[in-house]
Amino acid sequence: MSSSPTTTCDWMILQVEQKNINVRVTTMDAELEFAILSSTTGKQLFNQIVKTIGLRETWFFGLQYQDSKGFSTWLKLNKRVTAQDVRRENPLLIKFRAKFYPEDVAEELIQEATQRLFFLQVKEGILNDDIYCPPETAVLLASYSVQTKHGDYKKDYHFPGYLSRDKLLPQRVLEQHKLNKEQWENRIKVWHEEHKGVLREDAMVEYLKIAQD
C-alpha cells in the first residue's frame, strides 16, 4: 500500500518543525552560540557544549534556564529543549553550570577546565553571599583568588593599590568590620605573600578545598 503524498500543509509544518532555533549558552568564562532544531534534546545540546569547550569531566554539570515565571530551573536532558518551560526569547538563554559538588575536590577534579569552572562558580557564589563564608575565611579565599590572577606576590611589581579593581570580598564582610579599603587590601596581601610558589591551578584547587570545608 503506497503512502499518501505529502501535502503543501504537511510540508509547511515540516519546515516549521525543522527551523533552526538560536540558543546562547553562558559558561562561567565564555558565551557560546548554537543553532538547534525543535527536536533537539537537552542531552544533544549538552553534548554540543562540552565538545565545544573541550570538557571531559561532564558528570558534574547541567544546564539551567529561567522559566516563564522567572525561576531558575535545571533542563531535563532526556526531553526536547523546546518542550520545556524555557522563557521564549531569541536567542534562548541557557546557563552551563556545575550541578553536583565532588566529595574530594583534589581527587575528583582532574581537568584544569573543570577546576576553573568550579572555581569561578563558587567564587561568584561567595562574593554574592549565596554561599556563606566567615570573614577570616573570606580573606584567605580572596588571597588564593589573587594568586590565581596575579601569580606570586612581587614587592617591586605589586604596589599598594594593586587589588583596588578586584572584587574580592562579600559586601556583608566589608560592612561587618570597620576597616577601610587599604586595610582590607593589606590583610589579603599578607596572605598572598604566603602563597609564593603556588601554581595558579593549584591555587584554584586550594580555594575550592577551603570553600568545601
C-alpha positions in Angstrom: 0.0 0.0 0.0 1.5 3.3 -1.1 1.8 6.2 1.4 -0.2 9.3 0.8 1.6 12.1 -0.9 2.9 15.0 1.2 0.5 17.9 1.0 1.6 21.6 0.9 0.3 21.9 4.5 2.3 19.0 5.7 5.4 20.4 4.0 4.9 23.8 5.7 4.6 22.1 9.1 7.8 20.1 8.5 9.6 23.3 7.6 8.5 25.0 10.8 9.5 22.0 12.8 13.0 21.9 11.3 13.6 25.6 11.6 16.7 26.5 13.5 16.3 27.9 17.0 19.1 30.1 18.2 20.5 29.3 21.7 23.0 31.4 23.7 24.9 29.4 26.3 26.9 31.1 29.0 29.6 29.2 30.9 31.4 30.9 33.8 34.0 32.2 31.4 32.6 32.2 27.9 29.5 32.8 25.8 28.6 30.3 23.1 26.0 30.5 20.2 24.3 27.4 18.9 21.5 26.7 16.4 19.3 23.7 17.3 16.2 22.1 15.9 12.9 21.9 17.7 13.6 18.1 18.0 17.0 18.7 19.8 17.0 17.2 23.3 18.8 18.7 26.3 21.3 15.9 26.1 22.1 16.7 22.5 22.7 20.4 23.3 24.7 19.4 26.4 27.0 17.2 24.3 27.5 20.0 21.8 28.5 22.4 24.6 31.0 20.0 26.3 32.5 19.1 22.9 32.9 22.8 22.0 34.7 23.7 25.3 36.7 20.5 25.5 35.3 19.4 28.8 35.8 15.7 29.7 34.5 15.6 33.3 31.0 16.3 32.3 29.1 14.4 35.0 29.3 17.4 37.5 27.4 19.8 35.2 24.0 20.6 33.9 22.0 23.2 32.0 20.0 25.9 33.7 17.3 28.1 32.3 14.8 30.7 33.5 11.3 29.5 33.2 8.2 31.6 32.2 7.7 32.6 35.8 11.3 33.8 36.3 12.5 30.8 38.3 15.9 29.2 37.7 15.4 25.5 36.7 17.5 22.6 35.5 16.9 21.5 32.0 15.8 17.9 31.7 18.3 16.3 29.4 16.1 13.5 28.2 13.4 15.9 26.9 13.4 18.2 23.9 14.6 21.7 24.8 11.6 23.3 23.2 9.2 21.0 25.2 10.3 22.6 28.4 9.2 25.9 30.0 12.2 27.9 28.7 11.4 31.6 28.5 10.6 32.3 24.9 13.4 34.6 23.8 15.6 34.9 20.7 18.1 33.5 21.4 17.0 31.1 24.1 19.2 31.7 27.1 20.8 28.7 28.8 23.5 28.6 31.5 26.1 25.8 31.7 26.7 25.3 35.5 28.1 22.8 38.0 25.2 20.8 39.4 27.0 18.4 41.7 29.9 19.1 44.0 32.6 16.5 44.4 33.3 14.9 47.8 37.0 15.4 47.3 38.0 18.3 45.1 41.7 17.4 44.8 41.0 13.8 43.8 37.9 14.2 41.6 38.5 17.4 39.7 41.4 16.5 37.4 41.0 18.6 34.3 42.1 22.2 34.6 39.0 23.4 32.7 36.8 21.7 35.2 38.7 23.2 38.1 38.4 26.7 36.6 34.6 26.4 36.0 34.1 25.2 39.6 36.4 27.9 41.0 34.6 30.7 39.1 31.1 29.5 40.1 32.0 29.0 43.8 33.8 32.4 43.9 30.7 34.1 42.4 28.5 32.4 45.0 30.7 33.6 47.8 31.0 37.1 46.6 27.3 37.3 46.1 26.7 35.8 49.5 24.8 32.9 48.1 27.4 30.8 49.9 28.0 31.9 53.5 31.7 32.5 54.3 33.1 33.8 57.7 35.2 37.0 57.4 38.6 35.4 58.1 37.9 32.6 55.7 36.8 35.1 53.1 40.1 36.9 53.4 42.0 33.7 52.9 39.9 32.7 49.9 40.5 36.2 48.5 44.2 35.7 48.7 44.0 32.4 46.7 41.9 34.2 44.2 44.6 36.9 43.9 47.2 34.1 43.4 45.2 32.7 40.5 45.1 36.1 38.8 48.3 37.8 39.7 50.7 34.8 40.4 53.4 35.2 43.1 53.5 38.5 45.1 56.4 40.7 43.9 57.1 43.7 46.1 58.7 45.7 43.2 55.7 44.9 40.9 52.6 44.7 43.1 52.5 48.2 44.5 49.9 49.4 47.0 46.5 49.5 45.3 47.2 46.6 43.0 44.0 44.9 44.3 41.8 48.1 44.1 40.0 47.0 40.9 39.3 43.4 42.1 36.1 42.4 43.9 37.4 40.0 46.5 35.1 40.1 49.5 31.4 39.8 50.0 29.7 43.1 50.8 28.4 41.6 54.1 32.0 41.1 55.3 33.0 44.7 54.3 30.1 46.1 56.2 30.6 43.9 59.4 34.1 45.3 60.1 35.2 48.9 60.2 38.2 48.6 58.0 39.0 50.9 55.1 39.8 49.6 51.6 43.6 49.8 52.2 43.3 47.8 55.5 41.4 45.0 53.8 43.8 45.0 50.9 46.7 44.7 53.3 45.1 41.7 55.0 44.7 40.0 51.7 48.3 40.9 50.7 49.8 39.3 53.8 48.2 36.0 52.8 49.1 36.5 49.2 52.8 36.7 50.1 52.4 33.3 51.9 51.4 31.6 48.6 54.7 32.1 46.9 55.4 29.2 44.6 51.8 28.0 44.4 50.8 27.5 40.8 47.7 29.3 39.6 45.8 26.0 39.0 46.8 24.7 42.5 45.6 28.0 44.0 42.1 27.3 42.4 42.1 23.8 44.0 43.1 25.2 47.4 40.3 27.8 47.1 37.8 25.0 46.4 39.1 22.8 49.3 38.7 25.7 51.8 35.3 26.6 50.5 34.2 23.0 50.7 35.2 22.8 54.4 
